[in-house]
Amino acid sequence: MTQAQHPNKIFKFCPSCGSTQLRQSGDRSKKCPHCGFHYFFNTSAAVAAIIFDPEGKIMLARRAVDPHKGQLDFPGGFVDPMETAEEALTREIQEELGTSVKKMTYFASFPNTYPFAGMEVMTLDLAFLVELETLTGLKPMDDIASIEFYHPSEVNLDELPAQSMKNILKKLNEHT
């Protein structure tokens, strides 16, 4: 896998008129002098579920796809356009675990970069404490290969590729 690059390094042509005159305009935007199109590379929202079993262990998902195939992650994913964070997390839990959310409470957020298609996607990862309708009969689906449970203090941080997920776990360990 090649090193992901900041979007400013990848976008060379104006998405509106196709001009090759697309120019940098500040740290996070580009502007076309030909048609006036101005594009900002804004942060994408993503959600993560912190789920405990009755023994106080947290659920982590082993990724089935790249980026970071084979490594650990919290269940969750990107927020779709016009979707709330809560709706996104409910949808992701259904897609990845085949169950429903009973209750969720906001926990914390951390910025992150997510490598995708050779580009660094800047994200704001919103973590929620989640209680599922059931922990029985969960099945890994969508982009997860397995579901694993760990005591929060025993998770190998090297297995969590995203800095935001490491930060969520560190904050969680401060509260437990």
C-alpha positions in Angstrom: 0.0 0.0 0.0 1.4 3.4 -0.9 1.7 6.3 1.5 -1.5 8.3 1.7 -1.2 12.0 0.8 -3.0 15.1 1.9 -5.8 16.0 -0.6 -4.0 19.2 -1.5 -1.3 17.1 -3.1 -3.8 15.0 -5.1 -6.4 17.4 -6.5 -4.8 18.9 -9.6 -7.8 19.7 -11.8 -10.8 21.9 -11.1 -13.8 19.6 -10.4 -16.1 22.2 -11.9 -14.5 23.2 -15.2 -11.6 20.8 -15.5 -9.0 23.6 -15.6 -5.4 22.7 -14.8 -5.1 26.1 -13.1 -6.4 24.9 -9.7 -4.4 26.8 -7.1 -3.7 26.4 -3.4 -5.8 28.9 -1.3 -4.8 28.6 2.3 -3.9 25.4 4.1 -7.0 23.5 3.4 -8.5 24.7 0.2 -8.0 25.1 -3.6 -9.5 27.7 -5.9 -9.8 27.9 -9.7 -8.9 31.2 -11.2 -10.6 30.2 -14.4 -14.2 29.6 -13.1 -14.0 30.8 -9.5 -14.8 27.4 -7.9 -13.4 27.2 -4.4 -13.2 23.9 -2.6 -12.4 23.3 1.1 -11.0 20.0 2.3 -13.1 19.7 5.5 -13.1 17.0 8.1 -15.4 13.9 7.6 -17.4 12.6 10.6 -17.0 9.1 11.8 -18.5 7.2 14.8 -17.2 4.5 17.1 -19.0 2.2 19.6 -17.6 1.4 23.0 -19.4 -1.7 24.0 -18.8 -3.6 27.3 -19.7 -7.2 28.0 -21.0 -8.2 31.5 -17.4 -8.9 32.6 -16.3 -5.3 31.9 -14.4 -6.2 28.7 -14.7 -4.0 25.6 -15.7 -5.2 22.2 -13.2 -4.7 19.4 -13.6 -5.7 15.8 -10.9 -7.3 13.7 -10.9 -5.5 10.3 -11.6 -7.7 7.3 -10.6 -5.1 4.7 -8.0 -2.5 4.0 -7.0 0.0 5.2 -5.6 -1.8 8.3 -6.9 -5.3 7.4 -6.3 -7.7 10.3 -6.0 -5.0 12.9 -8.3 -4.0 15.7 -10.9 -1.2 15.6 -14.0 -0.2 17.5 -17.2 -1.0 15.6 -18.4 2.0 13.6 -17.8 3.9 10.5 -18.4 7.1 8.5 -21.5 9.3 8.9 -23.5 9.5 5.7 -24.7 12.8 4.3 -27.7 14.2 6.2 -27.3 11.5 8.9 -26.8 12.3 12.6 -23.9 10.6 14.4 -26.5 8.6 16.4 -28.2 7.4 13.3 -24.9 6.5 11.7 -23.8 4.5 14.7 -27.2 2.7 14.8 -26.8 1.8 11.1 -23.2 0.7 11.5 -24.0 -1.6 14.4 -26.8 -3.2 12.4 -24.5 -3.6 9.3 -21.4 -4.9 11.2 -22.9 -6.8 14.1 -26.5 -7.7 13.0 -28.1 -6.2 16.2 -29.7 -3.0 17.4 -28.7 -0.3 19.8 -30.6 -0.1 23.0 -28.9 3.0 24.4 -26.0 5.2 23.6 -24.2 8.1 25.3 -21.6 10.4 23.9 -18.2 9.7 25.3 -15.5 11.8 23.5 -14.1 12.8 20.1 -10.7 12.9 18.6 -9.3 14.0 15.2 -7.7 11.4 13.0 -6.5 10.7 9.4 -7.8 7.7 7.6 -5.9 6.5 4.5 -8.2 5.8 1.6 -7.6 5.6 -2.2 -4.1 7.1 -1.7 -5.4 10.1 0.2 -5.5 11.1 3.8 -9.1 11.6 4.8 -9.3 13.9 7.8 -11.9 12.7 10.2 -13.4 13.6 13.5 -14.1 10.3 15.3 -17.0 10.5 17.8 -17.1 7.8 20.4 -20.3 6.6 22.1 -20.8 4.3 25.1 -23.3 1.8 23.6 -25.6 -0.8 25.1 -26.8 -3.3 22.6 -30.2 -5.0 22.6 -28.3 -8.3 23.0 -24.8 -9.6 23.0 -26.0 -13.0 22.0 -25.8 -14.2 18.5 -23.6 -11.4 17.2 -22.0 -12.1 13.9 -19.2 -10.2 12.2 -20.5 -8.8 8.9 -19.7 -6.0 6.4 -16.0 -5.0 6.9 -15.2 -6.9 10.1 -13.7 -10.4 10.3 -14.2 -11.1 14.0 -15.5 -9.8 17.2 -13.1 -9.9 20.2 -13.4 -8.8 23.8 -10.5 -7.3 25.9 -10.1 -5.7 29.3 -9.5 -2.1 28.3 -6.1 -2.1 30.0 -5.0 -5.2 28.2 -5.5 -4.0 24.6 -2.2 -3.9 22.6 -2.2 -0.3 21.3 0.0 -1.5 18.4 -3.0 -3.4 17.1 -5.1 -0.2 16.9 -3.8 1.6 13.8 -5.9 4.8 14.2 -4.5 7.4 16.7 -8.1 8.4 17.5 -8.9 4.9 18.6 -5.8 4.8 20.8 -6.9 8.1 22.3 -10.4 6.8 23.0 -9.0 3.7 24.7 -6.6 5.9 26.7 -9.4 8.1 27.9 -11.5 5.0 28.6 -8.7 3.6 30.8 -8.6 6.9 32.7 -12.3 6.5 33.6 -12.3 2.8 34.5 
